[in-house]
Amino acid sequence: MTFESPSSISVRERAWRGAKDVFLPFTGENEKVLYSLRAGEKVLLQGVMYTARDAAHRRLVHSLDEGLEVPVDLRGQVIYYAGPCPAKPGTVIGSLGPTTSGRMDRYAPRLIEAGLKGMVGKGIRSLAVIEAMVKHGAVYFVTVGGAGALLSKCVSKAEVVAYEDLGPEAIYRLEVVDFPAIVGVDSRGNDVYREAL
């Protein structure tokens, strides 16, 4: 299933002025940008990212550990920890708020090792995840919980690409425009949550 939106609202004009554009995925020239990002920096994500939550993570890690093919090439990609609500008629996707990232901490190091370069969610990450990020070069973006309706308007295209049987926990391929986030943990391991405490 593929849905297209005629336009996306501009978060840039509403509240995120001065934010840095970050183009996804982190492949080719875009990968260099990953290493320039700093914890606390405001960004607007542009391009492709995937959704995945607990059930999809469990399957991805199982496939990797068993030497099976995974349905998405993780190299350079960004996963948004979200399970979208159903789309209303005329919309691309339903409400799309972030899931608490700590729920994925047991799986994240394995996915980072397999080439995942970015994660989007809310809340703190474990030290094991941060160590994997530093070792393999990855970044964690934080977005606003409770703003799922607004965030869904930053999605110009959405398509289920894997694990459709999981319903909202299926893996969606999203094309995003001006998706607001803050660098929560950068590739050097600097962490806005720990620095704020």
C-alpha positions in Angstrom: 0.0 0.0 0.0 1.3 3.4 -0.9 -0.2 6.8 -0.2 0.9 10.2 -1.4 0.2 13.6 0.2 -0.3 16.7 -1.9 1.9 18.7 0.5 3.5 18.8 3.9 3.1 21.6 6.4 6.3 23.5 7.0 7.4 23.0 10.6 10.3 25.2 9.7 8.1 28.2 9.4 6.0 27.4 12.4 8.5 26.7 15.2 11.8 25.2 14.1 13.6 28.2 12.6 17.4 27.9 12.5 17.3 24.1 12.5 19.9 22.2 10.4 18.6 20.2 7.5 19.7 16.6 7.7 19.2 14.4 4.7 18.5 10.7 5.0 19.6 8.0 4.6 23.2 8.4 5.9 24.9 6.9 2.8 27.4 8.5 0.5 28.0 12.2 1.2 25.2 12.2 3.7 27.1 9.9 6.1 29.7 12.7 6.7 26.9 14.9 8.2 26.2 12.2 10.8 29.7 12.8 12.4 29.2 16.6 12.4 26.0 16.5 14.4 26.2 17.5 18.1 24.0 16.6 21.0 21.4 19.3 21.6 21.4 20.5 18.0 18.0 21.2 16.4 17.5 19.4 13.1 14.9 18.9 10.4 15.0 15.4 8.9 14.5 15.1 5.2 14.3 12.0 3.1 13.7 8.3 4.0 13.4 6.6 7.3 11.7 3.4 8.5 9.3 2.8 11.4 9.9 -0.2 13.7 9.0 -1.1 17.3 9.5 -4.0 19.6 8.0 -6.8 17.5 9.7 -5.7 14.3 13.0 -5.3 16.2 12.7 -8.8 17.6 12.2 -10.3 14.1 15.1 -8.2 12.6 17.5 -9.3 15.3 16.4 -12.9 15.0 17.0 -12.8 11.2 20.5 -11.3 11.7 21.5 -13.8 14.4 20.3 -16.7 12.3 22.0 -15.5 9.1 18.7 -14.9 7.4 17.9 -12.1 4.9 16.4 -9.1 6.5 13.6 -7.3 4.6 15.3 -3.9 4.8 19.0 -3.2 4.1 19.9 -1.4 7.4 23.1 0.1 6.2 23.0 3.8 6.5 19.3 3.8 7.5 17.3 5.5 10.2 14.6 3.8 12.2 11.8 5.8 13.8 10.4 4.1 16.9 6.7 4.5 16.1 3.6 2.5 15.3 1.4 4.7 13.2 -2.4 5.0 13.6 -4.5 4.2 10.6 -4.7 7.0 8.0 -8.0 8.9 7.7 -9.3 9.3 4.1 -7.2 11.8 2.2 -4.2 11.6 4.5 -0.9 9.8 4.1 -0.7 8.3 7.6 -2.4 8.6 10.9 -0.9 10.0 14.1 2.8 9.1 14.3 4.2 9.9 17.8 7.4 8.4 19.1 7.6 5.3 21.3 9.8 5.3 24.4 13.2 4.3 23.0 14.3 2.3 26.0 12.0 -0.5 24.8 14.3 -1.1 21.9 17.6 -0.9 23.9 18.0 -4.7 24.0 17.9 -4.9 20.2 19.6 -1.6 19.1 23.2 -2.6 19.5 22.8 -5.5 17.1 21.1 -3.4 14.5 23.8 -0.7 14.8 26.4 -3.4 14.3 24.5 -4.4 11.1 24.8 -0.8 9.8 21.9 1.2 11.3 23.1 4.8 11.5 20.2 6.6 13.2 17.3 6.2 15.5 14.4 8.5 16.3 12.3 8.3 19.5 11.9 9.8 23.0 13.7 9.2 26.3 17.1 8.1 27.4 19.2 5.3 25.9 21.2 2.7 27.8 25.0 2.8 28.0 25.2 -0.3 25.8 23.4 1.5 23.0 25.5 4.6 23.3 28.7 2.5 23.3 27.5 0.8 20.1 26.8 4.2 18.6 30.3 5.4 19.3 31.9 2.2 18.1 30.0 2.0 14.8 29.1 5.7 14.2 25.4 6.3 14.8 23.2 9.1 16.1 20.0 9.2 18.2 17.4 11.9 17.5 14.7 12.9 20.0 11.3 14.1 18.9 8.3 15.4 20.7 6.0 13.0 22.5 2.3 13.9 22.3 2.7 15.6 18.9 1.9 12.6 16.7 -0.8 14.4 14.7 1.7 17.2 13.8 4.5 14.8 13.1 2.3 12.8 10.7 1.9 16.0 8.6 5.7 15.9 7.9 5.3 12.5 6.1 4.8 12.9 2.3 4.7 9.2 1.5 4.2 6.0 3.6 4.4 2.4 2.5 4.4 -0.9 4.4 7.5 -2.8 3.4 7.8 -5.6 5.9 5.9 -7.6 8.5 2.5 -6.5 7.4 1.0 -9.1 9.8 2.1 -6.9 12.7 -0.4 -4.2 11.8 0.8 -0.8 13.2 4.0 -2.5 14.3 4.8 -3.4 10.6 7.8 -1.7 9.1 6.8 1.4 7.1 9.1 3.2 4.7 8.4 6.9 5.2 9.5 9.9 3.1 9.7 12.9 5.4 9.9 16.6 4.9 10.9 19.0 7.8 10.6 16.3 10.4 11.6 18.1 13.7 14.1 16.5 16.1 16.9 17.3 18.5 20.2 15.3 18.5 19.8 13.4 21.7 23.0 11.4 21.5 25.7 12.2 18.9 28.3 9.8 17.4 30.8 10.8 20.1 28.5 9.6 22.8 27.5 13.1 24.1 24.0 12.7 25.6 21.6 15.6 26.2 19.8 13.7 28.9 22.9 12.9 31.0 24.3 16.3 30.5 21.1 17.9 31.8 21.0 15.9 35.0 
